[in-house]
Amino acid sequence: MPDLGTYAVEVSLAYGVSIALLVGVVALSVVQARRIKRALDEAEARRKK
């Protein structure tokens, strides 16, 4: 890890927040995709009846 000097805390915090936000966006996308897939599967099942 590079020597960040007096900015080590700020840089580490910025990295941590950025990673947390990226993980959150990916998680929300996966949840939304599953919800939409489930709704589409249900709509297709109703159509086949």
HUVEN-V100979 format. One record per residue. N is the residue number from 1. RES is the residue in three letters. PHI is phi in radians with two decimals (* if undefined). PSI is psi in degrees with one decimal (999 if undefined). D_FIRST is the distance of its C-alpha to the first C-alpha in Angstrom with 2 decimals. Layout:
# HUVEN-V100979
n=N res=RES phi=PHI psi=PSI d_first=D_FIRST
n=N res=RES phi=PHI psi=PSI d_first=D_FIRST
This chain:
# HUVEN-V100979
n=1 res=MET phi=* psi=135.7 d_first=0.00
n=2 res=PRO phi=-1.20 psi=155.6 d_first=3.78
n=3 res=ASP phi=-1.35 psi=113.7 d_first=6.55
n=4 res=LEU phi=-1.69 psi=-4.9 d_first=8.55
n=5 res=GLY phi=1.09 psi=-132.4 d_first=11.46
n=6 res=THR phi=-1.30 psi=-10.6 d_first=14.31
n=7 res=TYR phi=-1.73 psi=10.5 d_first=13.19
n=8 res=ALA phi=-1.02 psi=-43.9 d_first=10.37
n=9 res=VAL phi=-1.15 psi=-46.6 d_first=13.12
n=10 res=GLU phi=-1.12 psi=-43.9 d_first=14.61
n=11 res=VAL phi=-1.17 psi=-44.0 d_first=11.73
n=12 res=SER phi=-1.09 psi=-41.1 d_first=10.81
n=13 res=LEU phi=-1.12 psi=-41.9 d_first=14.58
n=14 res=ALA phi=-1.09 psi=-43.4 d_first=15.12
n=15 res=TYR phi=-1.08 psi=-44.8 d_first=12.89
n=16 res=GLY phi=-1.08 psi=-45.3 d_first=14.73
n=17 res=VAL phi=-1.13 psi=-42.1 d_first=18.04
n=18 res=SER phi=-1.09 psi=-44.5 d_first=17.66
n=19 res=ILE phi=-1.13 psi=-42.0 d_first=16.97
n=20 res=ALA phi=-1.09 psi=-42.1 d_first=19.85
n=21 res=LEU phi=-1.13 psi=-41.3 d_first=22.11
n=22 res=LEU phi=-1.10 psi=-42.8 d_first=21.55
n=23 res=VAL phi=-1.10 psi=-40.5 d_first=22.34
n=24 res=GLY phi=-1.10 psi=-43.8 d_first=25.34
n=25 res=VAL phi=-1.11 psi=-42.8 d_first=26.66
n=26 res=VAL phi=-1.13 psi=-43.0 d_first=26.48
n=27 res=ALA phi=-1.09 psi=-44.5 d_first=28.20
n=28 res=LEU phi=-1.10 psi=-37.7 d_first=30.89
n=29 res=SER phi=-1.13 psi=-41.9 d_first=31.50
n=30 res=VAL phi=-1.14 psi=-43.3 d_first=32.01
n=31 res=VAL phi=-1.09 psi=-45.5 d_first=34.35
n=32 res=GLN phi=-1.12 psi=-41.0 d_first=36.30
n=33 res=ALA phi=-1.10 psi=-41.4 d_first=36.64
n=34 res=ARG phi=-1.14 psi=-40.7 d_first=38.00
n=35 res=ARG phi=-1.12 psi=-43.7 d_first=40.39
n=36 res=ILE phi=-1.17 psi=-40.9 d_first=41.69
n=37 res=LYS phi=-1.08 psi=-41.8 d_first=42.12
n=38 res=ARG phi=-1.09 psi=-42.9 d_first=44.07
n=39 res=ALA phi=-1.13 psi=-40.6 d_first=46.27
n=40 res=LEU phi=-1.16 psi=-41.5 d_first=46.95
n=41 res=ASP phi=-1.07 psi=-41.3 d_first=47.83
n=42 res=GLU phi=-1.14 psi=-41.0 d_first=50.23
n=43 res=ALA phi=-1.12 psi=-40.8 d_first=51.81
n=44 res=GLU phi=-1.16 psi=-38.1 d_first=52.35
n=45 res=ALA phi=-1.15 psi=-40.1 d_first=53.88
n=46 res=ARG phi=-1.15 psi=-36.1 d_first=56.28
n=47 res=ARG phi=-1.20 psi=-34.9 d_first=57.23
n=48 res=LYS phi=-1.28 psi=-20.8 d_first=58.13
n=49 res=LYS phi=-1.29 psi=999 d_first=60.55
